[in-house]
Amino acid sequence: MRIYTYSLGDILHNSNYITFEDKAFNFHEFFRTWTGDFKVDYADMPVGAETGDFVHEADVWSFLNLMVTKSDDSCYPYSTEEYRALFKHSLWMVPGVKEARALKKTDAEAPCLW
Protein backbone atom coordinates (compact mmCIF):
# COMPACT_ATOMS: atom_id res chain seq x y z
CA MET A 1 0.00 0.00 0.00
CA ARG A 2 1.21 3.49 -0.81
CA ILE A 3 0.05 6.54 1.09
CA TYR A 4 0.55 10.03 -0.29
CA THR A 5 -0.22 13.30 1.43
CA TYR A 6 -0.39 16.79 -0.01
CA SER A 7 0.03 20.15 1.65
CA LEU A 8 -3.06 21.85 0.26
CA GLY A 9 -2.67 24.87 2.51
CA ASP A 10 0.49 25.78 0.64
CA ILE A 11 -1.20 25.32 -2.71
CA LEU A 12 -4.53 27.05 -2.11
CA HIS A 13 -3.38 30.01 0.02
CA ASN A 14 -6.78 30.33 1.71
CA SER A 15 -6.76 31.01 5.44
CA ASN A 16 -10.28 29.52 5.78
CA TYR A 17 -8.68 26.09 5.84
CA ILE A 18 -6.12 26.67 8.57
CA THR A 19 -7.02 25.68 12.12
CA PHE A 20 -5.12 28.16 14.24
CA GLU A 21 -5.00 25.97 17.36
CA ASP A 22 -2.69 23.48 15.70
CA LYS A 23 -1.86 25.33 12.46
CA ALA A 24 -3.07 22.35 10.46
CA PHE A 25 -5.08 22.18 7.27
CA ASN A 26 -8.80 21.98 8.10
CA PHE A 27 -9.97 19.08 5.93
CA HIS A 28 -13.57 19.38 7.15
CA GLU A 29 -13.81 23.07 6.21
CA PHE A 30 -12.25 22.47 2.79
CA PHE A 31 -14.92 19.87 1.90
CA ARG A 32 -17.82 21.57 3.74
CA THR A 33 -21.18 21.51 1.96
CA TRP A 34 -24.09 23.94 1.99
CA THR A 35 -26.93 23.01 4.35
CA GLY A 36 -29.28 25.83 3.37
CA ASP A 37 -29.46 26.88 7.03
CA PHE A 38 -27.88 30.31 7.62
CA LYS A 39 -27.17 29.42 11.29
CA VAL A 40 -25.02 26.51 10.16
CA ASP A 41 -23.57 27.96 6.94
CA TYR A 42 -22.96 31.49 8.33
CA ALA A 43 -23.78 32.78 4.84
CA ASP A 44 -26.49 32.74 2.24
CA MET A 45 -26.02 30.15 -0.48
CA PRO A 46 -24.85 31.76 -3.72
CA VAL A 47 -27.19 31.93 -6.68
CA GLY A 48 -27.16 28.60 -8.47
CA ALA A 49 -25.86 26.63 -5.48
CA GLU A 50 -27.91 23.80 -4.04
CA THR A 51 -28.03 22.16 -0.65
CA GLY A 52 -25.22 19.60 -0.64
CA ASP A 53 -22.91 21.52 -2.99
CA PHE A 54 -19.40 22.33 -1.81
CA VAL A 55 -19.08 25.70 -0.09
CA HIS A 56 -15.56 26.08 -1.49
CA GLU A 57 -16.39 24.52 -4.85
CA ALA A 58 -13.74 26.42 -6.82
CA ASP A 59 -10.99 25.23 -4.48
CA VAL A 60 -12.24 21.64 -4.57
CA TRP A 61 -12.16 21.80 -8.37
CA SER A 62 -8.63 23.25 -8.22
CA PHE A 63 -7.60 20.31 -6.05
CA LEU A 64 -9.20 17.74 -8.38
CA ASN A 65 -7.63 19.35 -11.44
CA LEU A 66 -4.27 19.44 -9.69
CA MET A 67 -4.44 15.69 -9.14
CA VAL A 68 -4.97 15.13 -12.85
CA THR A 69 -3.04 17.82 -14.67
CA LYS A 70 0.05 18.75 -12.68
CA SER A 71 3.00 17.25 -14.47
CA ASP A 72 6.27 17.64 -12.64
CA ASP A 73 8.24 15.63 -10.09
CA SER A 74 5.59 16.10 -7.39
CA CYS A 75 4.12 12.57 -7.66
CA TYR A 76 0.49 13.60 -7.98
CA PRO A 77 -1.32 10.30 -8.43
CA TYR A 78 -2.83 10.84 -11.88
CA SER A 79 -0.40 13.32 -13.41
CA THR A 80 1.46 10.86 -15.65
CA GLU A 81 0.66 7.64 -17.50
CA GLU A 82 2.98 5.78 -15.11
CA TYR A 83 1.10 7.01 -12.05
CA ARG A 84 -2.31 6.39 -13.65
CA ALA A 85 -1.25 2.78 -14.27
CA LEU A 86 0.03 2.47 -10.71
CA PHE A 87 -3.05 3.99 -9.06
CA LYS A 88 -5.80 2.11 -10.85
CA HIS A 89 -7.52 1.60 -7.51
CA SER A 90 -7.51 4.23 -4.82
CA LEU A 91 -9.39 5.04 -1.65
CA TRP A 92 -10.31 8.65 -0.95
CA MET A 93 -11.51 9.66 2.49
CA VAL A 94 -13.69 12.72 2.96
CA PRO A 95 -15.19 13.98 6.25
CA GLY A 96 -18.68 12.51 5.84
CA VAL A 97 -21.56 11.28 3.72
CA LYS A 98 -22.65 14.77 2.56
CA GLU A 99 -19.14 15.46 1.36
CA ALA A 100 -18.93 12.08 -0.41
CA ARG A 101 -22.21 12.82 -2.21
CA ALA A 102 -20.90 16.23 -3.30
CA LEU A 103 -17.72 14.59 -4.60
CA LYS A 104 -19.79 12.00 -6.48
CA LYS A 105 -21.73 14.88 -8.06
CA THR A 106 -18.46 16.26 -9.45
CA ASP A 107 -18.03 12.93 -11.26
CA ALA A 108 -21.31 13.55 -13.11
CA GLU A 109 -20.19 17.09 -13.98
CA ALA A 110 -16.74 16.08 -15.27
CA PRO A 111 -16.45 12.34 -15.85
CA CYS A 112 -13.20 12.82 -17.77
CA LEU A 113 -11.42 13.44 -14.45
CA TRP A 114 -11.95 9.87 -13.35
Buried (B, 14 or more C-beta within 10 A) or exposed (E): EEEEEBEBBEEBEBEEBBEEEEEEBBBEBBBBBBBEEEEEBEEEBEEEBEEBBBBBBEBBBBBBEBBBEBEEEEEBBBBBEEBEEEBEEEEEEBBEEBBBEBBEBBEEEEEEBE
